[in-house]
Amino acid sequence: MKPLMPALLLATLAALNGCTAMPSSKAQEAKLPAPQTQYDFRLVQSETDTALTPEELARQLVNTDVVVVGEYHGHHGAHLLQSRLQTALYRLRPEQLLSMEQFNLDHQDDLNRYLQGETGETEMIEDSGAWDNYRASYRPLVEFARQQNLPVIAANAPADVVRCVGRKGPEYLDRIPDTLKQTLPSDPFMDTPAYREKFVAAIGASHRADDTMSERMENTYKAQLLRDNTMAARILQARAEYPGHQVFHLTGTFHSEEGLGTVALLKQRAPELSVAVISPVFWPSDVKEPPLDRNRAKGDFIYFIQPLPDEFQDAERERKAMQARFSRSTDKTCD
């Protein structure tokens, strides 16, 4: 999965800012300015509407066990916020590890070899199947961790396994080698009702009056759950391997906003952990005031960014592009 588009679930189906420093203040009272470029973000505490810099946010989160930053993949404002917050938290609490949806757990060794100086960046990208936008979006975060000798956790489920669960259903896990199966969580399809409702609404699936999905959509959802459960389990494994470390976890916002997905499953598995969720919100170009009220529930903190440009205006070209993306993900069989 290597998208630059915000529709995270398209990839699941296929398989499946510079922020100007400002003093803390009520966002409404301070007339929080709209983001001016794709690098800009405006960071706000959801409960109080307090505008924050990444450094101020870091001071609030220094004792939090797991900091989850949702993103729209490829958005420069999101990645700049992540980088600034990563470094600000490190200054206050050097015992930190970086956990990433953007690497799959079966490539942890490839990532480790790069962190240890045994391979070069291009070798790591090729060996680990890194996303196409790795250099533009994630290089600064990985390089900071490498320079400070911090662990980087490949948190996502193996892409081929996710894809085949989406095609064949959860029973596909019975076909994979035991050595691979043992790397996955013991309950790989743990769920929460609110997340299922959100998935159905987001995917636009046709479902009957009893709210059950078609078999195809059900399998797609199971593939999504496999990702979320794997990331939650990998975070807990990292916490056990590196006691006292703060986990800085990067993920697509669908996996974390509203405290659902990976976050809800993490809390189910370890309710004693403190977790903070930071979620992106697009600030429409025709709106002067920050759209706060309808977005508060998305995270403990939210950051406003400019919307991404439309990928297509031509519907036929979009249809063909989608077909091409899906066809690339179906090259390998699940037999």
C-alpha positions as a printed NumPy array, in Angstrom:
array([[  0.   ,   0.   ,   0.   ],
       [  1.68 ,   3.168,  -1.179],
       [ -1.017,   5.829,  -1.514],
       [ -0.769,   9.584,  -1.834],
       [ -4.542,   9.845,  -1.547],
       [ -6.58 ,  10.217,   1.638],
       [ -8.82 ,   7.238,   0.797],
       [ -6.945,   4.698,   2.87 ],
       [ -9.649,   2.098,   2.355],
       [ -9.091,   1.922,  -1.421],
       [ -5.765,   0.284,  -0.752],
       [ -7.417,  -2.127,   1.686],
       [ -9.988,  -3.031,  -0.953],
       [ -7.262,  -3.685,  -3.465],
       [ -5.403,  -5.993,  -1.159],
       [ -7.249,  -3.457,   1.498],
       [  3.604,  22.529,   8.03 ],
       [  5.357,  25.131,   8.827],
       [  3.433,  26.417,  11.818],
       [  4.115,  29.97 ,  12.91 ],
       [  4.805,  30.009,  16.643],
       [  2.012,  31.631,  18.606],
       [  1.259,  31.918,  22.318],
       [ -1.328,  29.564,  23.775],
       [ -4.79 ,  31.085,  23.542],
       [ -8.35 ,  30.262,  22.734],
       [ -8.372,  29.53 ,  19.024],
       [-11.591,  31.442,  18.444],
       [-10.43 ,  34.449,  20.448],
       [ -7.04 ,  34.461,  18.752],
       [ -8.682,  34.37 ,  15.307],
       [ -6.715,  31.263,  14.393],
       [ -5.53 ,  31.874,  10.825],
       [ -6.281,  29.422,   8.076],
       [ -3.31 ,  27.398,   6.777],
       [ -1.672,  29.364,   3.978],
       [  0.32 ,  26.59 ,   2.272],
       [  0.377,  22.813,   2.08 ],
       [  3.167,  22.9  ,   4.675],
       [  1.099,  24.838,   7.228],
       [ -0.816,  23.346,  10.119],
       [ -2.827,  24.84 ,  12.957],
       [ -2.732,  22.735,  16.103],
       [ -5.562,  22.932,  18.665],
       [ -6.488,  21.123,  21.882],
       [ -9.944,  19.712,  21.221],
       [-11.433,  20.124,  24.682],
       [-10.385,  23.716,  25.293],
       [ -9.886,  25.118,  21.762],
       [ -6.401,  26.16 ,  22.864],
       [ -4.019,  26.852,  20.003],
       [ -0.641,  25.173,  20.494],
       [  2.789,  24.919,  18.963],
       [  4.332,  21.433,  18.688],
       [  6.664,  22.38 ,  21.531],
       [  3.744,  23.306,  23.771],
       [  1.974,  20.086,  22.86 ],
       [  5.108,  18.092,  23.676],
       [  5.119,  19.537,  27.184],
       [  1.56 ,  18.285,  27.657],
       [  2.357,  14.819,  26.305],
       [  5.74 ,  14.173,  27.893],
       [  4.313,  11.56 ,  30.286],
       [  1.943,   9.927,  27.801],
       [  2.757,   6.298,  26.998],
       [  1.643,   6.28 ,  23.36 ],
       [  1.301,   9.341,  21.121],
       [ -0.635,   8.557,  17.935],
       [ -0.45 ,  11.041,  15.066],
       [ -2.99 ,  10.412,  12.326],
       [ -2.224,  11.623,   8.837],
       [ -3.5  ,  11.971,   5.318],
       [ -0.74 ,  10.107,   3.526],
       [  1.526,  12.39 ,   1.569],
       [  0.281,  15.66 ,   3.062],
       [  3.297,  17.896,   3.724],
       [  1.622,  19.673,   6.652],
       [  0.979,  16.38 ,   8.419],
       [  4.544,  15.18 ,   7.953],
       [  6.058,  18.459,   9.082],
       [  3.946,  18.366,  12.245],
       [  5.063,  14.801,  12.894],
       [  8.718,  15.74 ,  12.526],
       [  8.48 ,  18.785,  14.78 ],
       [  6.562,  16.899,  17.45 ],
       [  8.95 ,  13.946,  17.274],
       [ 11.934,  16.164,  17.992],
       [ 10.118,  18.224,  20.635],
       [  9.122,  15.101,  22.54 ],
       [ 12.635,  13.686,  22.253],
       [ 14.135,  16.789,  23.849],
       [ 11.897,  16.279,  26.869],
       [ 11.984,  12.468,  26.942],
       [ 14.829,  10.86 ,  24.998],
       [ 13.497,   7.357,  25.708],
       [ 11.444,   7.279,  22.532],
       [ 10.682,   4.846,  19.747],
       [  9.097,   5.45 ,  16.37 ],
       [  6.289,   3.088,  15.343],
       [  5.127,   3.222,  11.726],
       [  2.17 ,   1.907,   9.794],
       [  4.284,   2.625,   6.711],
       [  6.49 ,  -0.46 ,   7.214],
       [  5.226,  -4.042,   7.451],
       [  6.428,  -6.28 ,  10.272],
       [  7.868,  -8.882,   7.894],
       [ 10.395,  -6.222,   6.824],
       [ 11.596,  -5.312,  10.305],
       [ 14.979,  -6.905,   9.641],
       [ 15.407,  -4.864,   6.445],
       [ 14.649,  -1.704,   8.388],
       [ 17.015,  -2.704,  11.204],
       [ 19.881,  -3.3  ,   8.813],
       [ 19.532,   0.239,   7.534],
       [ 19.307,   1.696,  11.044],
       [ 22.498,  -0.165,  11.941],
       [ 24.367,   1.17 ,   8.911],
       [ 24.57 ,  -2.158,   7.092],
       [ 22.643,  -0.973,   4.011],
       [ 22.079,   2.313,   2.209],
       [ 18.791,   4.125,   1.866],
       [ 17.956,   2.896,  -1.618],
       [ 18.756,  -0.662,  -0.569],
       [ 16.433,  -0.292,   2.422],
       [ 13.645,   1.145,   0.28 ],
       [ 13.918,  -1.713,  -2.195],
       [ 14.334,  -4.448,   0.407],
       [ 11.533,  -3.265,   2.698],
       [  8.989,  -2.381,   0.029],
       [  8.843,   1.164,   1.386],
       [  6.059,   3.409,   0.164],
       [  6.648,   5.404,  -3.002],
       [  6.548,   8.658,  -1.028],
       [  9.085,   7.489,   1.571],
       [ 11.766,  10.032,   0.666],
       [  9.352,  12.98 ,   0.523],
       [  7.277,  12.1  ,   3.585],
       [  9.008,   9.744,   6.036],
       [ 12.738,  10.118,   5.505],
       [ 13.087,  12.962,   8.082],
       [ 11.388,  10.907,  10.796],
       [ 13.395,   7.747,  10.179],
       [ 16.627,   9.716,   9.856],
       [ 16.04 ,  11.476,  13.168],
       [ 15.507,   8.119,  14.849],
       [ 18.609,   6.689,  13.156],
       [ 20.778,   9.653,  14.155],
       [ 19.625,   9.394,  17.762],
       [ 19.932,   5.588,  17.784],
       [ 16.208,   5.137,  18.491],
       [ 14.231,   2.003,  17.601],
       [ 11.909,   2.126,  14.611],
       [  9.08 ,  -0.406,  14.629],
       [  7.61 ,  -1.817,  11.424],
       [  4.082,  -1.976,  12.814],
       [  1.803,  -2.997,   9.955],
       [  0.643,  -6.471,   8.953],
       [  2.3  ,  -8.112,   5.922],
       [  0.763,  -6.604,   2.798],
       [  0.241,  -9.923,   0.994],
       [ -1.527, -11.42 ,   3.999],
       [ -3.818,  -8.396,   4.315],
       [ -4.601,  -8.524,   0.61 ],
       [ -5.465, -12.218,   0.696],
       [ -7.623, -11.903,   3.794],
       [ -9.491,  -9.206,   1.879],
       [ -9.985, -11.616,  -1.021],
       [-10.45 , -14.971,   0.671],
       [-11.625, -14.082,   4.164],
       [-10.144, -14.611,   7.639],
       [ -9.745, -18.342,   6.975],
       [ -6.775, -17.448,   4.776],
       [ -4.666, -17.178,   7.945],
       [ -4.949, -20.977,   8.281],
       [ -2.899, -21.296,   5.081],
       [  0.103, -19.181,   5.997],
       [  3.256, -20.697,   7.535],
       [  3.261, -20.994,  11.316],
       [  6.405, -18.866,  11.539],
       [  4.534, -15.987,   9.878],
       [  1.3  , -16.607,  11.742],
       [  3.138, -16.377,  15.051],
       [  4.147, -12.796,  14.248],
       [  0.48 , -11.761,  14.046],
       [ -1.691, -10.987,  17.088],
       [ -3.407, -13.938,  18.755],
       [ -6.799, -12.284,  18.166],
       [ -6.25 , -10.693,  14.752],
       [ -9.881,  -9.658,  14.177],
       [-10.779,  -8.081,  17.498],
       [-13.393,  -5.428,  16.85 ],
       [-15.466,  -2.568,  18.262],
       [-19.033,  -1.812,  17.108],
       [-18.367,   1.899,  16.54 ],
       [-15.483,   1.117,  14.191],
       [-17.601,  -1.248,  12.154],
       [-20.27 ,   1.445,  11.796],
       [-17.655,   3.948,  10.684],
       [-16.211,   1.515,   8.162],
       [-19.622,   0.79 ,   6.629],
       [-20.337,   4.505,   6.325],
       [-16.911,   5.255,   4.84 ],
       [-16.817,   2.414,   2.357],
       [-20.348,   3.025,   1.131],
       [-21.108,  -0.676,   1.326],
       [-24.625,  -1.916,   0.636],
       [-25.853,  -3.655,   3.75 ],
       [-29.115,  -5.17 ,   4.793],
       [-31.473,  -3.942,   7.464],
       [-29.688,  -6.035,  10.071],
       [-26.487,  -4.093,   9.334],
       [-24.577,  -7.087,   8.033],
       [-22.274,  -6.532,   5.082],
       [-21.875,  -8.533,   1.926],
       [-19.268, -11.285,   2.062],
       [-16.865,  -9.207,  -0.016],
       [-17.227,  -6.203,   2.255],
       [-16.97 ,  -8.397,   5.326],
       [-13.653,  -9.765,   4.097],
       [-12.474,  -6.263,   3.31 ],
       [-13.342,  -5.229,   6.848],
       [-11.501,  -8.22 ,   8.289],
       [ -8.416,  -7.154,   6.339],
       [ -8.756,  -3.692,   7.852],
       [ -9.046,  -5.206,  11.34 ],
       [ -5.93 ,  -7.275,  10.714],
       [ -3.982,  -4.066,  10.122],
       [ -5.382,  -2.38 ,  13.233],
       [ -4.9  ,  -5.351,  15.524],
       [ -1.385,  -5.915,  14.256],
       [ -0.399,  -2.307,  14.867],
       [ -1.859,  -2.412,  18.386],
       [ -0.021,  -5.637,  19.167],
       [  3.249,  -4.333,  17.728],
       [  3.03 ,  -1.218,  19.882],
       [  2.578,  -3.351,  22.989],
       [  5.42 ,  -5.636,  21.948],
       [  7.663,  -2.607,  21.506],
       [  6.685,  -1.308,  24.934],
       [  7.683,  -4.67 ,  26.427],
       [ 11.006,  -4.726,  24.566],
       [ 11.84 ,  -1.127,  25.433],
       [ 10.446,  -0.462,  28.925],
       [  9.91 ,   3.175,  29.782],
       [ 10.038,   4.325,  26.165],
       [  7.389,   6.618,  24.78 ],
       [  5.856,   5.279,  21.573],
       [  5.447,   7.81 ,  18.763],
       [  3.113,   6.07 ,  16.306],
       [  2.323,   7.269,  12.773],
       [ -0.765,   6.024,  10.964],
       [ -3.466,   6.938,   8.494],
       [ -6.108,   8.909,  10.327],
       [ -8.846,   6.316,   9.736],
       [ -6.904,   3.935,  11.972],
       [ -6.941,   6.313,  14.94 ],
       [ -9.42 ,   9.191,  14.78 ],
       [-12.263,   9.24 ,  17.303],
       [-10.183,   6.829,  19.361],
       [-11.233,   3.948,  17.108],
       [ -9.302,   1.384,  15.084],
       [ -5.815,   0.764,  16.381],
       [ -6.374,   3.063,  19.368],
       [ -9.5  ,   1.285,  20.596],
       [ -7.846,  -2.116,  20.207],
       [ -4.733,  -0.899,  21.997],
       [ -6.875,   0.231,  24.943],
       [ -8.744,  -3.083,  24.966],
       [ -5.484,  -4.961,  25.207],
       [ -3.812,  -2.614,  27.71 ],
       [ -6.343,  -0.334,  29.423],
       [ -3.67 ,   0.929,  31.799],
       [ -1.798,   2.73 ,  29.005],
       [ -2.195,   6.458,  28.472],
       [ -2.803,   7.239,  24.813],
       [ -3.14 ,  10.612,  23.065],
       [ -4.643,  10.928,  19.589],
       [ -3.746,  13.802,  17.245],
       [ -5.944,  13.933,  14.15 ],
       [ -5.877,  15.992,  10.936],
       [ -8.828,  18.039,   9.738],
       [ -9.089,  19.757,   6.383],
       [ -9.821,  23.48 ,   6.637],
       [-12.021,  24.273,   3.606],
       [-10.761,  27.113,   1.454],
       [-14.087,  28.946,   1.695],
       [-14.241,  28.927,   5.524],
       [-12.68 ,  31.725,   7.578],
       [-13.079,  30.299,  11.098],
       [-11.675,  26.879,  12.107],
       [-14.367,  24.174,  11.821],
       [-13.931,  23.114,  15.452],
       [-17.256,  21.946,  16.814],
       [-17.988,  19.161,  14.346],
       [-14.432,  17.832,  14.567],
       [-13.677,  17.813,  18.307],
       [-14.33 ,  14.112,  18.679],
       [-11.685,  13.193,  16.122],
       [ -8.821,  13.452,  18.586],
       [ -7.529,  14.778,  21.871],
       [ -5.796,  17.3  ,  19.658],
       [ -6.581,  18.225,  16.085],
       [ -4.524,  19.977,  13.479],
       [ -5.981,  21.886,  10.572],
       [ -4.364,  21.582,   7.165],
       [ -5.209,  22.644,   3.654],
       [ -7.243,  20.131,   1.645],
       [ -5.315,  18.022,  -0.813],
       [ -5.853,  18.884,  -4.481],
       [ -8.305,  16.781,  -6.461],
       [ -6.578,  13.917,  -8.214],
       [ -8.879,  14.014, -11.214],
       [-11.449,  16.183, -12.929],
       [-12.042,  13.67 , -15.708],
       [-14.251,  10.84 , -14.372],
       [-13.158,   8.394, -17.07 ],
       [ -9.469,   8.955, -16.366],
       [-10.17 ,   8.457, -12.661],
       [-11.974,   5.183, -13.36 ],
       [ -9.058,   3.9  , -15.436],
       [ -6.547,   4.962, -12.796],
       [ -8.499,   3.125, -10.108],
       [ -8.627,   0.017, -12.273],
       [ -4.875,   0.199, -12.765],
       [ -4.265,   0.523,  -9.025],
       [ -6.456,  -2.465,  -8.295],
       [ -4.899,  -4.572, -11.039],
       [ -1.38 ,  -3.932,  -9.713],
       [ -2.432,  -5.346,  -6.357],
       [ -3.897,  -8.521,  -7.845],
       [ -0.76 ,  -9.834,  -9.548],
       [ -0.062, -12.37 ,  -6.826],
       [ -2.395, -15.235,  -6.099],
       [ -3.708, -16.232,  -2.68 ],
       [ -3.7  , -20.   ,  -3.364]])
